[in-house]
Amino acid sequence: MIITLQRGAKKAEFRVEWIKQLAPNELQAGIESLEPQNSFWGVNLSDEGSEAQKESQQALMTLLSGRSKSVP
């Protein structure tokens, strides 16, 4: 399935690679970009980069995976 995502003024097409049901009303999906992207998510996700870029990538992946929960 091909979907279009929009983040601010940016739009891009992605292919849904897999879907997993986590709970009755919760799904998780893996998507792949169909177009070259330059910082669509607000961070540089290229394999090359500084330590700060790698930390930003890890923070984004944590946020997207749903593991970013506050601990009281």
N, C-alpha and C positions, 0 to 999 in steps of 0.2 A: 504494500500500500504506500502511496506517495502522499505526503502531507506538506503543507506550507506553514512555517512558523514565523511569527513576527515578534521582534524585540525592538521596541521604539520604532524608528523609521525603517529599520532593516527587515527585509523579508527574504526567506530562503526555503528551498525545497529539500526535504529529507525523505529517505526511505525507512519505513519501519522494518527493522530486522527481526525483532522478537518482542513478545508481550508476555508478561508474567502476572498472574493474579496474586496479590499479597494478602488481601482480605476481601470480604464481600463487596466493599465499595472502594477498593484501592487496586490500581493497576500500575505496573512499572513497564516502561518500554525502552528498548534500545534502538537508537536511530543513527543513520549514516547520512552525512551531507552529500547531496548530489551536485553541488557547485563549490568551486574554490571559495573559501571563507577567510576573511581577515577580521578576526576579533568579533565574530558575531555575538558571542556570549559576554563580551566585555573584557576578556583576557586573552592573551596570546597562548594558544594551545599547541604550538609547534613543538617538536622534539628538541629543538635547539633553544637556548636562552639562558638567562641568568638565574641565580638561586632565587631571587625575588619572583621571577616569572614562574618558576617551579612551585613556589609556595602558593602563588595565586591560583595556579592550576589545581593544586591539591585542595585548596579551599573551595573552589568551584565544584570539583568532583564530589567533595563531601556534602556540599549544599544540595547538589542535584540528586545524590543518592538518598537523601532524607535522613542522614545520620547527624545532621547539624541540629542538635537539640541542646537547649540550655540545661545545665546541671545546677540545681539550687545550692 
